[in-house]
Amino acid sequence: MNAQPFTYQQLQALHDIAGDLATPGEFHEALQRALNRMSDQLGVRRGMISIYLRDIEELRTIVANNMTEEETDRARFAPGEGITGRVLREGRAIIVPRIAEEPAFLNRSGTRNKDANPEMSFICVPICFGAEVVGTLSADFTALGEADLQREQALLEAIAHLIASRVERRRMIEENKRLKELESTDGNSIIIGSSDAVKHVRQMIAQVADSRTTVLLTGETGTGKGLVARAIHRASPRRDQPFVHLNCGAIPEHLVESELFGHEKGAFTGAVANREGRFEVAGSGTIFLDEINSLPSQAQVKLLKVIQDRQFERVGATRSIHTNARIITATNRELEKEVEEGRFRADLFYRLNVFPILIPPLRNRGADIMLLTDHFIARYAEEMGRKVERIDTPAIDLLMAYHWPGNVRELENAIERAVLLSEGGVITTRCLPPSLQMKSMEERAGTRGRLEQLVAAYEMGLIKDALKDAGGNQTKAAQLLETTKRIIQYKIAKYDIEYRNFRKSGR
């Protein structure tokens, strides 16, 4: 059903909001005024503006009305999570005629628990900057009919269009602020792990950071390619310049060139004004092109020209623009195979593959699993205000035995869930996702075979040698093996090693 024309009151509210946004002022205050007008002039019971932070893959509410600061902070969503997360992932508006009748409505903020009137409608629309969804705008209304809901959706979409540029600028500020906060520590310390594979990645970052060399990051989904790209940027002389992230696979093919290089007014239908592309926004900073394998063939030609000539033209323009941006690309595909099958240009591949870095899957990182587990427990325990003192041995067994097809991202999600479900300060197997518990420890033990027996024997030998060298001191033994005391204690218990016996012999 088509939306009804806007009422005079709605048009007046749009005019007032546009005027507020055109007035110079602080970001938060400007958007707060917009939400207040929605409440005062349009009958919105509660409004929320959220931005999508790509580095942590989280939709976070930053401005709201009729909500406490604590409620606003709780309103966070992963892509696809709940109604709001679906709007982010799908890039389309969703109407919930009756909140009380919608099982997918999460009420993450907890505000609906205190509403006296259960007959409420909810509308959430995407905030788009160019072709990318950068956030969401949502609102509660006293239950409306279908025609009124359609009109309110169109009105919210118009408001989302008005605030899109401010939300995108704020998102860039937030992401760069997070990068600068990380700079106060060792540039690579955020890449957690002590395995040889992770040490090698850190060495590669250190070697390439100071140059302008193009970097190609490869690895499975969820291994942290975006994290490595940001680490390179933080460690480089460009650290005070913008870091611009574009997922090539998330942009419609006909809009990719406009997103990358910008466009001139009138270049195509809908190009109502000149617009900067991501290369212009990056300036002398870093542009990170994720899922580079998804880049259409025509855009591949233009990207090759940028790498070769350091210049480009906006869509519909004839004037060339110089760029000094450092290019980092990433893919979870084998680009060599894409080249062989004709889906990716060979000349572009060779230009991108100057300095490849392979990000290892979590299953190949051994003891890093527990280091990352400790890190995520500390983070989510603090965020949720929960006290987690330990993980029991069966839960550790499950974590160490699982193959982690979703890599670090899957581990993080599992630990967030475990912290939420923990009781008495202990994470048990019950707290872990069902996917980790599909086979019991006894079933896994029966299929281990000779290889795992040999690995266990070798591991026991290493630990005993380290304990001997450390005079039975578990902390020193952990340092000698370049792991943590927790892991050494776990292995000692697992293999029933009597570490006290080594105190007498010393060395």
C-alpha positions in Angstrom: 0.0 0.0 0.0 1.4 3.4 -0.9 2.0 5.9 1.9 -0.5 8.8 2.2 0.8 12.3 1.6 2.4 14.0 4.5 0.2 16.3 6.7 1.0 19.9 7.1 2.2 19.2 10.7 4.6 16.5 9.4 5.9 18.8 6.6 6.5 21.6 9.2 8.4 19.1 11.4 10.6 18.1 8.5 11.3 21.8 7.7 12.2 22.5 11.3 14.5 19.5 11.6 16.3 20.4 8.4 16.8 23.9 9.8 18.2 22.6 13.0 20.7 20.4 11.1 21.8 23.2 8.9 22.7 25.3 12.0 26.3 24.8 13.1 26.5 23.0 16.4 27.6 19.9 18.3 26.6 16.6 16.8 24.8 15.2 19.8 22.8 18.3 20.5 21.7 18.6 16.8 20.4 15.1 16.7 18.8 15.3 20.1 16.8 18.4 18.9 15.7 16.3 15.9 14.4 13.5 18.2 12.7 16.1 20.5 10.9 17.6 17.5 9.8 14.1 16.5 8.4 13.7 20.0 6.8 17.1 20.3 5.4 17.6 16.8 4.9 14.0 15.5 3.8 12.1 18.5 6.8 9.8 18.7 6.9 8.1 22.1 10.5 7.2 22.0 13.2 7.7 19.3 16.7 6.2 18.9 19.5 7.0 16.5 22.2 4.3 16.3 25.5 4.1 14.3 27.2 1.0 13.0 30.8 0.7 14.3 32.5 -1.5 11.7 35.6 -2.3 13.8 33.6 -4.1 16.4 30.6 -5.0 14.2 28.1 -3.5 16.5 25.1 -1.2 16.1 25.3 1.2 19.1 22.6 3.7 20.1 24.2 7.2 20.6 21.2 9.5 20.8 17.7 8.8 22.3 14.9 10.5 24.0 12.7 9.3 26.9 15.4 6.9 27.8 17.9 6.9 30.6 21.7 6.8 29.9 21.8 3.2 31.1 18.9 2.1 28.8 20.6 3.9 25.9 23.9 2.1 26.6 22.1 -1.3 26.6 20.6 -0.8 23.2 23.3 -2.5 21.2 22.9 -5.0 18.3 24.9 -7.2 16.1 24.0 -7.2 12.4 20.9 -9.3 12.0 20.1 -9.3 15.7 16.6 -8.5 16.5 14.5 -6.1 14.4 17.1 -3.3 14.5 19.9 -5.6 13.6 17.9 -6.9 10.7 17.3 -3.4 9.4 21.1 -2.8 9.4 21.9 -6.1 7.6 19.1 -6.0 5.1 19.1 -2.2 4.5 15.3 -1.9 4.5 12.7 -0.5 6.9 10.7 -2.8 9.1 7.3 -2.0 10.7 6.1 -3.8 13.8 2.4 -3.0 14.2 2.2 -4.4 17.7 5.4 -4.8 19.7 3.8 -7.1 22.2 3.0 -9.6 19.4 6.4 -9.7 17.7 8.7 -12.5 19.1 11.7 -11.1 17.3 11.5 -7.8 19.2 14.4 -8.0 21.8 13.6 -5.0 24.0 17.4 -4.8 24.6 17.2 -1.4 26.3 14.5 -2.7 28.7 12.3 0.4 28.3 9.2 -1.4 27.2 9.1 -3.1 30.6 7.9 0.1 32.2 5.4 1.2 29.5 1.9 1.3 30.8 0.4 1.0 27.4 1.3 -2.3 25.7 -0.4 -1.3 22.4 2.7 0.2 20.8 4.0 0.2 17.2 7.6 0.3 16.3 9.3 1.4 13.0 12.9 1.2 12.2 14.5 2.6 9.0 18.1 2.4 7.8 20.3 5.5 7.7 22.2 5.3 4.4 25.2 7.3 3.3 25.5 6.6 -0.4 24.9 2.9 -0.8 26.1 1.9 2.7 24.0 1.5 5.8 25.7 3.6 8.5 23.1 3.4 11.2 19.4 3.2 12.0 16.6 5.5 13.1 13.7 3.9 15.1 10.7 5.2 16.9 7.8 4.0 19.0 4.2 5.2 18.4 0.9 4.6 20.0 -0.5 1.7 18.0 -1.5 3.0 14.5 -3.4 1.6 11.5 -1.7 0.4 8.3 -2.0 3.6 6.4 -0.7 5.7 9.2 2.2 3.3 9.7 3.2 3.6 6.0 3.1 7.3 6.2 5.2 7.4 9.4 7.7 5.0 7.8 8.1 7.4 4.8 8.5 10.3 7.3 11.2 8.5 9.2 13.0 7.7 5.9 13.0 11.4 5.0 14.4 12.3 8.4 17.1 9.5 8.1 18.1 11.1 4.7 18.5 14.5 6.4 20.7 13.2 9.2 22.7 10.7 7.2 25.8 12.9 6.5 26.0 13.9 10.2 25.8 10.2 11.3 28.5 9.2 8.8 30.8 11.9 10.0 30.2 10.9 13.6 30.9 7.3 12.8 34.3 8.2 11.3 35.1 10.3 14.4 34.1 7.4 16.7 36.2 4.8 14.7 39.2 7.1 14.6 38.9 7.9 18.3 38.9 4.2 19.0 42.1 3.8 16.9 43.8 6.6 18.8 42.9 5.1 22.1 44.6 1.9 21.0 47.7 3.8 20.1 48.4 4.5 23.8 49.5 0.8 24.0 51.9 -1.2 21.9 50.7 -0.8 18.3 50.2 -4.6 17.8 49.1 -5.5 21.3 45.5 -5.6 20.3 46.3 -8.7 18.1 46.2 -11.1 21.0 48.2 -14.3 20.9 51.6 -15.9 21.6 51.6 -18.5 18.8 54.2 -18.5 16.1 51.5 -17.7 13.6 50.5 -14.5 15.4 54.1 -13.5 16.0 54.7 -13.8 12.3 51.8 -11.5 11.5 53.1 -8.9 14.0 56.5 -9.0 12.4 54.9 -8.5 8.9 52.9 -5.5 10.3 56.1 -4.0 11.7 58.0 -4.5 8.4 55.3 -2.9 6.1 53.8 -0.2 8.3 56.2 2.6 7.6 56.0 2.2 3.8 53.3 3.1 1.3 53.3 -0.5 -0.1 50.0 -2.0 -1.0 49.0 -4.8 1.3 46.8 -7.8 0.6 45.3 -9.6 3.7 44.1 -13.1 3.1 42.4 -15.5 5.5 39.1 -17.1 6.4 36.1 -15.1 7.5 36.3 -14.0 11.2 40.1 -14.3 11.5 40.6 -10.5 12.1 41.7 -9.1 8.7 40.1 -5.7 9.6 42.0 -5.7 12.9 45.3 -6.3 11.1 44.5 -3.5 8.6 43.9 -1.1 11.5 47.0 -2.2 13.2 49.0 -1.4 10.1 47.4 2.1 10.0 48.1 2.7 13.7 51.7 1.8 13.3 52.2 3.9 10.3 53.1 7.6 9.8 49.5 8.0 8.6 48.0 7.3 12.0 46.6 10.8 12.4 44.9 10.7 9.0 41.6 9.0 8.3 41.2 5.2 8.2 38.4 4.5 5.7 36.8 1.1 5.5 34.7 -0.1 2.6 33.2 -3.6 2.2 33.1 -4.1 -1.6 30.7 -7.0 -1.2 28.1 -4.9 0.6 27.7 -2.2 -2.2 25.4 -2.7 -5.2 27.4 -3.2 -8.4 26.1 -0.1 -10.1 27.1 2.1 -7.1 30.6 0.8 -6.4 32.4 3.4 -8.6 30.5 6.2 -7.0 31.3 4.9 -3.6 35.0 4.6 -4.4 35.6 7.8 -6.5 32.5 10.0 -5.9 30.3 11.6 -8.5 29.3 14.9 -10.0 25.9 16.4 -9.8 23.7 14.9 -12.7 26.1 12.1 -13.4 23.2 9.6 -13.1 19.7 9.5 -11.8 19.6 10.4 -8.2 23.0 12.3 -8.3 21.4 15.5 -7.0 24.7 17.0 -5.8 28.5 16.5 -6.0 29.7 13.8 -3.6 33.2 12.8 -2.4 34.2 9.2 -2.8 36.1 7.1 -0.2 39.4 7.9 -1.8 38.8 11.6 -1.3 37.7 11.1 2.2 40.8 9.0 3.0 43.0 11.9 1.9 46.6 11.0 2.9 45.3 8.3 5.3 44.5 4.6 4.6 41.7 3.1 2.6 40.8 -0.5 3.5 38.9 -2.4 0.7 37.5 -5.6 2.2 36.1 -8.4 0.1 38.1 -7.1 -2.8 37.2 -10.2 -4.8 33.6 -8.7 -5.1 34.8 -5.7 -7.0 33.1 -5.5 -10.5 35.3 -5.7 -13.6 34.9 -2.0 -14.6 35.8 -0.9 -11.0 38.8 -3.2 -11.1 40.1 -1.3 -14.2 39.7 2.1 -12.4 41.3 0.8 -9.2 44.3 -0.4 -11.2 44.6 3.1 -12.7 44.6 4.6 -9.2 47.4 2.3 -8.0 49.4 3.0 -11.1 48.8 6.7 -11.6 47.7 7.8 -8.1 44.8 9.7 -9.6 41.1 9.1 -10.5 38.1 10.9 -11.8 34.7 11.2 -10.1 31.8 9.6 -12.0 30.6 12.1 -14.6 33.7 14.3 -14.3 36.7 14.9 -16.5 39.1 16.5 -14.0 41.5 14.1 -12.4 42.0 14.1 -8.6 45.3 13.1 -7.0 45.3 10.7 -4.1 48.0 9.8 -1.6 46.0 7.2 0.3 47.6 4.0 1.3 45.7 1.0 -0.1 45.1 -2.2 2.0 42.8 -4.9 0.6 41.4 -8.1 2.0 39.7 -11.3 0.8 38.6 -14.7 2.1 38.9 -16.2 -1.4 41.9 -17.5 -3.3 42.5 -14.6 -5.7 44.8 -16.8 -7.9 41.9 -19.1 -8.6 39.6 -16.1 -9.2 42.2 -14.9 -11.8 42.4 -18.4 -13.4 38.6 -18.5 -13.8 38.4 -15.0 -15.3 36.6 -13.3 -12.4 39.5 -11.1 -11.3 42.0 -9.2 -13.4 45.5 -10.6 -13.3 47.2 -7.2 -13.6 45.3 -5.9 -10.7 46.0 -9.0 -8.6 49.8 -8.6 -9.2 49.5 -4.9 -8.1 47.6 -5.8 -4.9 49.7 -8.8 -4.0 52.9 -6.8 -3.4 53.0 -7.6 0.3 50.6 -10.4 1.2 49.8 -11.3 4.8 48.0 -14.5 5.6 45.9 -14.3 8.8 45.9 -17.8 10.4 42.6 -19.5 11.3 42.0 -19.9 15.1 42.3 -23.7 14.9 45.9 -23.3 14.0 46.7 -21.0 16.9 46.8 -23.5 19.8 47.2 -21.8 23.1 45.9 -18.5 21.7 42.4 -19.8 22.3 42.7 -19.5 26.0 44.5 -16.1 25.8 41.6 -14.8 23.7 39.1 -16.4 26.0 40.5 -14.6 29.0 40.5 -11.3 27.0 36.9 -11.7 26.0 35.8 -12.8 29.5 37.4 -9.6 31.0 35.8 -7.4 28.4 32.2 -8.8 28.6 32.3 -9.2 32.4 33.1 -5.5 32.7 30.5 -4.5 30.2 27.8 -6.6 31.8 28.8 -5.9 35.3 29.3 -9.6 36.1 32.0 -11.3 38.1 33.6 -14.3 36.4 36.4 -15.9 38.4 37.2 -19.1 36.4 36.3 -21.5 33.7 35.9 -25.1 34.8 38.0 -27.9 33.2 35.3 -29.5 31.1 34.5 -26.1 29.6 38.1 -25.5 28.8 38.3 -29.0 27.2 35.3 -28.0 24.9 37.0 -24.7 23.9 40.3 -26.4 23.1 38.8 -29.3 21.2 36.4 -27.4 19.0 37.5 -26.6 15.4 36.2 -23.0 15.4 35.0 -22.6 11.8 33.9 -19.0 12.5 37.4 -18.3 14.0 37.9 -15.4 16.5 34.5 -13.9 15.8 32.8 -17.2 16.7 34.9 -17.5 19.9 34.0 -14.0 21.0 30.3 -14.6 20.5 30.6 -17.9 22.4 32.3 -16.1 25.4 29.8 -13.2 25.4 27.0 -15.8 25.7 29.0 -17.7 28.4 29.6 -14.6 30.5 25.9 -13.8 30.4 24.8 -17.3 31.4 27.5 -17.8 34.1 26.5 -18.4 37.7 28.5 -18.2 40.8 31.4 -16.6 39.0 32.1 -19.9 37.0 31.7 -20.6 33.3 30.7 -24.2 32.8 29.9 -26.3 29.7 26.2 -25.4 30.1 27.2 -21.8 29.4 28.7 -22.6 26.0 26.8 -22.8 22.7 25.3 -26.2 21.7 27.6 -26.3 18.7 30.5 -26.9 21.0 28.7 -29.7 22.8 27.6 -31.9 19.9 30.0 -34.6 21.0 30.8 -35.6 24.5 34.4 -35.7 25.8 34.1 -39.5 25.9 33.1 -39.7 22.2 36.0 -37.4 21.2 38.4 -39.4 23.3 37.4 -42.6 21.5 38.3 -41.1 18.1 41.5 -39.4 18.9 43.7 -42.2 17.6 47.4 -42.5 17.6 48.2 -39.0 16.3 46.7 -37.3 19.3 48.4 -39.7 21.6 51.7 -38.8 20.1 50.9 -35.1 20.4 50.0 -35.5 24.0 53.2 -37.4 24.8 55.2 -34.7 23.1 53.4 -32.0 25.0 53.9 -33.7 28.3 57.6 -34.0 27.5 57.9 -30.2 26.8 56.1 -29.3 30.0 58.2 -31.6 32.1 61.4 -30.2 30.6 60.2 -26.7 31.2 59.3 -27.5 34.8 62.7 -29.1 35.3 64.5 -26.0 34.0 62.2 -23.7 36.1 62.7 -25.7 39.3 59.0 -26.6 39.5 57.9 -22.9 39.2 54.8 -22.9 37.0 55.1 -19.2 36.1 58.7 -19.6 34.9 57.8 -22.7 33.0 55.0 -20.8 31.2 57.5 -18.1 30.3 59.9 -20.6 28.9 57.2 -22.1 26.7 55.9 -18.6 25.8 52.4 -19.3 27.1 50.4 -18.4 30.1 50.4 -19.8 33.7 46.7 -20.7 33.3 47.4 -22.9 30.3 50.4 -24.6 32.1 48.2 -25.3 35.1 45.5 -26.7 32.9 47.9 -29.0 31.1 49.5 -30.1 34.4 46.1 -31.1 35.7 45.1 -32.7 32.4 48.3 -34.9 32.2 48.4 -35.4 36.0 52.0 -34.1 36.2 53.3 -33.7 39.8 55.1 -30.3 39.4 56.3 -30.3 43.0 58.7 -33.2 42.2 60.7 -30.8 40.1 61.4 -28.5 43.0 63.9 -30.9 44.6 65.9 -31.5 41.5 66.2 -27.9 40.3 68.3 -28.0 37.3 
